[in-house]
């Protein structure tokens, strides 16, 4: 009975909002209007990430494969990154042609800029990056925490899956 009354109340509120014109459809998603400091000319479509942690050293190696859509011609790709050491970065076009990228990190902005040898046109690309990183104690990026167990303290790895600060 209680659930029926709650549903009736929700239906009446919805009907009242519709009658007064207060209910509106949400605007369609727009990547260009998404807040953030990164340029909007390159849109990540799909990520594949392989991470190999070294808990003893609190470091990791990783390989990132990203499907991208370039919506406007660009000479560089800018990503969020913090405390990473880039081993290699390669962009593959739709024909599979590889373009070696020059990586530059900015610790203050916490970004990674991948410079292209020449401007690329709009289209679909794949970006492959191999890198090393630090496993942090603070909760950003890939970090570790400890927790007690009956057999002693253990470590766990975690991420909040958020961009850098």
Backbone torsions as a table, in degrees:
resi	resn	phi	psi	omega
1	UNK	NA	-42.3	-178.3
2	UNK	-61.4	-43.0	179.6
3	UNK	-63.9	-37.1	179.9
4	UNK	-64.7	-40.8	179.6
5	UNK	-67.1	-40.6	178.0
6	UNK	-62.8	-42.8	179.4
7	UNK	-65.3	-39.3	178.0
8	UNK	-62.8	-42.9	179.6
9	UNK	-62.7	-42.5	178.5
10	UNK	-65.1	-40.0	179.0
11	UNK	-64.5	-40.7	179.1
12	UNK	-66.1	-39.4	177.0
13	UNK	-63.7	-43.0	178.2
14	UNK	-62.7	-43.6	179.1
15	UNK	-62.9	-40.5	178.9
16	UNK	-65.2	-41.7	178.8
17	UNK	-65.0	-39.7	177.9
18	UNK	-65.4	-41.1	-178.2
19	UNK	-66.4	-34.0	-178.4
20	UNK	-93.1	-1.0	178.1
21	UNK	79.0	14.6	-178.7
22	UNK	-80.5	-24.3	-179.6
23	UNK	-81.0	126.5	179.5
24	UNK	-134.8	147.5	176.7
25	UNK	-71.9	145.2	177.0
26	UNK	-70.2	142.4	179.1
27	UNK	-63.8	146.6	177.6
28	UNK	-60.4	150.6	-179.9
29	UNK	-62.5	137.1	176.7
30	UNK	-132.6	112.9	178.9
31	UNK	-61.1	-37.4	-178.4
32	UNK	-62.0	-28.0	-178.8
33	UNK	-96.5	1.1	178.8
34	UNK	-67.9	132.1	-180.0
35	UNK	-67.6	158.1	178.2
36	UNK	141.1	167.6	-175.3
37	UNK	-92.0	-8.0	-176.1
38	UNK	-81.7	148.0	174.2
39	UNK	-60.7	156.6	-175.0
40	UNK	-107.1	10.1	-177.9
41	UNK	-78.0	-19.6	-178.2
42	UNK	-122.5	123.1	-176.3
43	UNK	-112.1	121.9	174.7
44	UNK	-73.9	131.7	-178.5
45	UNK	-104.4	-36.6	-175.5
46	UNK	-158.3	137.0	-179.9
47	UNK	-114.6	146.0	168.1
48	UNK	-134.2	125.7	-174.2
49	UNK	-131.1	130.5	174.5
50	UNK	-115.3	121.5	-179.1
51	UNK	-121.5	129.6	175.8
52	UNK	-118.0	100.2	-177.4
53	UNK	-80.8	151.7	171.0
54	UNK	-121.3	92.5	-175.2
55	UNK	-63.0	-34.4	-179.0
56	UNK	-63.1	-37.8	-178.7
57	UNK	-96.6	-7.7	-175.0
58	UNK	54.4	47.5	176.0
59	UNK	-136.0	171.0	175.9
60	UNK	-150.7	157.9	167.6
61	UNK	-115.5	149.8	-176.2
62	UNK	-148.3	155.7	172.7
63	UNK	-129.4	127.3	-178.2
64	UNK	-116.6	130.6	177.2
65	UNK	-124.0	116.9	-175.2
66	UNK	-124.6	129.6	170.1
67	UNK	-85.0	129.1	-175.4
68	UNK	-122.1	151.1	168.1
69	UNK	-118.3	119.3	175.8
70	UNK	-93.1	119.7	-176.0
71	UNK	-99.6	-12.8	178.4
72	UNK	-148.6	142.1	-178.5
73	UNK	-52.8	137.1	-177.7
74	UNK	-139.3	158.9	173.8
75	UNK	-110.9	-6.1	-179.7
76	UNK	-155.1	159.2	176.4
77	UNK	-120.4	128.7	-178.7
78	UNK	-114.9	132.2	-177.8
79	UNK	-132.2	159.6	169.4
80	UNK	-71.5	137.0	177.4
81	UNK	-163.8	145.0	179.3
82	UNK	-145.2	127.0	176.6
83	UNK	54.9	46.9	177.7
84	UNK	-113.2	147.1	175.2
85	UNK	-115.2	108.6	-174.8
86	UNK	-80.5	122.7	178.0
87	UNK	-85.0	-45.7	178.3
88	UNK	-158.5	154.5	176.5
89	UNK	-145.6	126.5	-177.1
90	UNK	-135.7	136.6	176.6
91	UNK	-110.5	130.9	178.6
92	UNK	-110.2	129.8	177.8
93	UNK	-84.5	-177.9	-175.5
94	UNK	-62.6	-24.9	178.6
95	UNK	-89.1	-0.7	179.5
96	UNK	87.1	7.3	178.9
97	UNK	-73.6	130.4	-178.1
98	UNK	-89.5	136.7	174.9
99	UNK	-121.4	114.1	179.5
100	UNK	-75.0	132.3	-176.6
101	UNK	-105.2	150.3	174.9
102	UNK	-99.4	122.7	-176.0
103	UNK	-96.0	137.8	175.4
104	UNK	-139.4	124.0	178.9
105	UNK	-99.1	151.5	176.9
106	UNK	-126.4	103.6	-176.3
107	UNK	-64.5	-35.0	-178.6
108	UNK	-67.1	-46.1	179.8
109	UNK	-85.6	-11.3	-176.2
110	UNK	55.5	51.5	179.3
111	UNK	-129.6	160.7	173.5
112	UNK	-121.9	124.3	176.8
113	UNK	-109.0	125.4	178.8
114	UNK	-108.8	106.5	-178.1
115	UNK	-83.6	134.5	178.7
116	UNK	-91.3	150.8	178.1
117	UNK	-67.0	-25.5	175.8
118	UNK	-153.1	164.5	179.6
119	UNK	-62.7	139.9	176.0
120	UNK	-110.3	151.3	-178.0
121	UNK	-87.7	164.5	174.3
122	UNK	-57.4	146.6	-179.8
123	UNK	155.3	-169.3	-179.6
124	UNK	-104.8	137.6	-176.4
125	UNK	-139.3	166.4	171.2
126	UNK	-123.9	133.1	-179.9
127	UNK	-112.6	128.9	178.0
128	UNK	-121.0	124.9	179.4
129	UNK	-128.6	131.3	172.3
130	UNK	-110.4	132.8	-176.2
131	UNK	-155.4	169.0	175.0
132	UNK	-118.8	153.7	178.4
133	UNK	-152.2	173.3	-179.6
134	UNK	-101.5	136.9	171.9
135	UNK	-88.7	114.0	-172.8
136	UNK	-81.2	159.5	171.1
137	UNK	-90.3	-30.0	177.5
138	UNK	-80.0	152.5	-175.8
139	UNK	-78.2	68.6	168.7
140	UNK	-145.5	150.4	-175.2
141	UNK	62.9	-145.8	173.0
142	UNK	-87.6	122.4	-178.0
143	UNK	-134.6	166.2	178.7
144	UNK	-120.3	155.9	175.0
145	UNK	-141.9	163.4	178.7
146	UNK	-116.5	154.6	177.7
147	UNK	-149.3	148.6	-177.8
148	UNK	-82.2	146.1	172.1
149	UNK	-135.3	170.7	178.9
150	UNK	-61.6	-28.6	-178.7
151	UNK	-96.4	7.5	179.3
152	UNK	121.1	176.9	-177.2
153	UNK	-70.9	138.7	178.6
154	UNK	-120.5	160.0	175.0
155	UNK	-109.9	147.7	173.5
156	UNK	-133.6	153.1	175.2
157	UNK	-103.3	146.5	-179.9
158	UNK	-151.5	165.2	170.9
159	UNK	-149.7	150.8	176.5
160	UNK	-96.8	2.8	176.7
161	UNK	52.2	43.9	-179.7
162	UNK	-120.5	157.4	174.6
163	UNK	-67.7	167.0	178.9
164	UNK	-63.9	168.1	-177.9
165	UNK	-75.3	NA	NA
